[in-house]
Amino acid sequence: TAKDGYVIRFEADRAVRVLADETRISQVLYNLIGNALNHAGEDRQVLVKQSAEDGPDGKKYVRIEVCDHGKGIPAGELPHIFDRYYKLDGTRTRPGPDGSPIAGTGLGLSIVRSVLELHGAAYGVDSTEGAGSRFWFRLPVQETDTDG
Protein backbone atom coordinates (compact mmCIF):
# COMPACT_ATOMS: atom_id res chain seq x y z
CA THR A 1 0.00 0.00 0.00
CA ALA A 2 1.33 3.45 -0.90
CA LYS A 3 -0.18 6.75 0.23
CA ASP A 4 1.53 10.12 0.21
CA GLY A 5 4.77 8.36 -0.70
CA TYR A 6 4.59 5.93 2.23
CA VAL A 7 4.86 2.21 1.56
CA ILE A 8 3.67 -0.50 3.96
CA ARG A 9 4.86 -3.98 3.03
CA PHE A 10 3.56 -7.20 4.58
CA GLU A 11 5.59 -10.41 4.58
CA ALA A 12 4.44 -13.74 6.02
CA ASP A 13 6.16 -17.11 5.93
CA ARG A 14 2.91 -19.05 6.35
CA ALA A 15 -0.68 -18.75 7.52
CA VAL A 16 -1.32 -19.38 11.21
CA ARG A 17 -4.28 -19.16 13.54
CA VAL A 18 -4.18 -17.61 17.01
CA LEU A 19 -6.77 -17.36 19.73
CA ALA A 20 -6.98 -13.64 20.49
CA ASP A 21 -9.35 -10.69 20.65
CA GLU A 22 -9.38 -9.58 17.02
CA THR A 23 -10.40 -6.00 17.83
CA ARG A 24 -7.68 -5.56 20.45
CA ILE A 25 -4.91 -7.12 18.35
CA SER A 26 -6.04 -4.89 15.45
CA GLN A 27 -5.65 -1.94 17.84
CA VAL A 28 -2.10 -3.09 18.64
CA LEU A 29 -1.24 -3.28 14.94
CA TYR A 30 -2.89 0.08 14.26
CA ASN A 31 -0.81 1.76 16.99
CA LEU A 32 2.45 0.08 15.98
CA ILE A 33 1.99 0.81 12.27
CA GLY A 34 0.92 4.38 13.04
CA ASN A 35 4.06 4.94 15.09
CA ALA A 36 6.20 3.40 12.36
CA LEU A 37 4.64 5.72 9.77
CA ASN A 38 5.26 8.73 12.03
CA HIS A 39 8.93 7.76 12.33
CA ALA A 40 9.50 5.99 9.01
CA GLY A 41 12.48 8.03 7.95
CA GLU A 42 13.34 9.39 4.54
CA ASP A 43 12.55 6.15 2.71
CA ARG A 44 8.96 6.20 4.05
CA GLN A 45 9.01 2.40 4.24
CA VAL A 46 7.33 0.29 6.92
CA LEU A 47 7.59 -3.49 7.03
CA VAL A 48 5.06 -5.67 8.85
CA LYS A 49 6.47 -9.17 9.12
CA GLN A 50 4.82 -12.36 10.36
CA SER A 51 6.90 -15.44 11.07
CA ALA A 52 6.29 -18.76 12.78
CA GLU A 53 8.78 -19.81 15.44
CA ASP A 54 9.33 -22.37 18.14
CA GLY A 55 9.29 -20.97 21.64
CA PRO A 56 11.66 -21.89 24.46
CA ASP A 57 8.77 -23.92 25.93
CA GLY A 58 8.55 -26.13 22.81
CA LYS A 59 5.25 -24.55 21.68
CA LYS A 60 4.64 -22.89 18.30
CA TYR A 61 4.32 -19.10 18.15
CA VAL A 62 3.72 -16.39 15.60
CA ARG A 63 5.95 -13.35 15.81
CA ILE A 64 4.74 -10.05 14.40
CA GLU A 65 7.28 -7.29 13.75
CA VAL A 66 6.67 -3.70 12.66
CA CYS A 67 9.86 -2.11 11.37
CA ASP A 68 10.83 1.38 10.23
CA HIS A 69 14.07 2.98 9.05
CA GLY A 70 13.71 6.20 11.03
CA LYS A 71 16.07 7.83 13.48
CA GLY A 72 15.67 5.08 16.08
CA ILE A 73 15.31 5.29 19.83
CA PRO A 74 18.21 6.06 22.17
CA ALA A 75 19.15 3.01 24.27
CA GLY A 76 18.47 4.90 27.52
CA GLU A 77 14.88 5.55 26.44
CA LEU A 78 13.99 1.93 25.56
CA PRO A 79 13.06 0.81 29.12
CA HIS A 80 10.40 3.58 29.27
CA ILE A 81 8.99 3.41 25.75
CA PHE A 82 5.84 1.46 26.76
CA ASP A 83 5.10 3.67 29.82
CA ARG A 84 1.86 5.67 29.88
CA TYR A 85 2.26 9.29 28.71
CA TYR A 86 5.93 8.72 27.88
CA LYS A 87 7.21 10.55 24.83
CA LEU A 88 10.81 10.73 23.71
CA ASP A 89 10.63 14.46 23.25
CA GLY A 90 8.06 17.19 22.76
CA THR A 91 8.75 17.44 19.03
CA ARG A 92 7.07 14.15 18.13
CA THR A 93 3.90 15.00 16.25
CA ARG A 94 1.46 13.49 13.81
CA PRO A 95 -0.41 15.29 11.04
CA GLY A 96 -3.91 16.45 11.89
CA PRO A 97 -6.92 16.45 9.53
CA ASP A 98 -5.73 19.67 7.89
CA GLY A 99 -2.08 18.55 7.76
CA SER A 100 -0.94 20.72 10.67
CA PRO A 101 1.07 18.94 13.37
CA ILE A 102 -0.66 17.50 16.44
CA ALA A 103 1.35 16.31 19.44
CA GLY A 104 0.71 12.71 20.45
CA THR A 105 -0.57 11.85 23.92
CA GLY A 106 2.00 9.19 24.74
CA LEU A 107 -0.75 6.58 25.22
CA GLY A 108 -0.36 4.44 22.09
CA LEU A 109 2.45 2.17 23.27
CA SER A 110 1.01 1.86 26.78
CA ILE A 111 -2.21 0.60 25.17
CA VAL A 112 -0.13 -1.85 23.12
CA ARG A 113 1.54 -3.07 26.31
CA SER A 114 -1.77 -3.48 28.16
CA VAL A 115 -3.43 -5.44 25.35
CA LEU A 116 -0.44 -7.71 24.85
CA GLU A 117 -0.09 -8.37 28.58
CA LEU A 118 -3.79 -9.29 28.77
CA HIS A 119 -3.09 -11.81 25.98
CA GLY A 120 -0.04 -13.17 27.82
CA ALA A 121 2.11 -12.18 24.84
CA ALA A 122 5.82 -11.52 24.87
CA TYR A 123 6.67 -8.14 23.32
CA GLY A 124 9.52 -5.70 22.94
CA VAL A 125 11.42 -3.24 20.82
CA ASP A 126 14.84 -3.36 19.20
CA SER A 127 16.22 -0.06 18.00
CA THR A 128 19.43 1.42 16.70
CA GLU A 129 19.88 5.18 16.59
CA GLY A 130 20.07 6.31 12.98
CA ALA A 131 18.83 2.95 11.64
CA GLY A 132 15.25 2.59 12.86
CA SER A 133 13.17 0.47 15.19
CA ARG A 134 11.54 -2.96 15.27
CA PHE A 135 8.55 -3.41 17.57
CA TRP A 136 7.50 -7.02 17.98
CA PHE A 137 5.12 -9.31 19.80
CA ARG A 138 4.60 -13.04 19.95
CA LEU A 139 1.36 -15.02 20.36
CA PRO A 140 0.88 -18.78 20.67
CA VAL A 141 -0.33 -20.54 17.54
CA GLN A 142 -3.65 -22.31 17.93
CA GLU A 143 -3.10 -25.93 16.98
CA THR A 144 -5.61 -27.17 14.44
CA ASP A 145 -7.65 -30.28 15.11
CA THR A 146 -6.63 -32.83 12.47
CA ASP A 147 -9.20 -35.37 13.62
CA GLY A 148 -12.00 -33.57 11.89
Secondary structure, 3 states (H helix, E strand, C coil): CEECCEEEEEEECCCCCECCCHHHHHHHHHHHHHHHHHCCCCCCEEEEEEEEEECCCCCEEEEEEEEECCCCCCHHHHHHCCCCCCCCCCCCEEECCCCCEEECCCCHHHHHHHHHHHCCCEEEEEEECCCEEEEEEEEEECCCCCCC
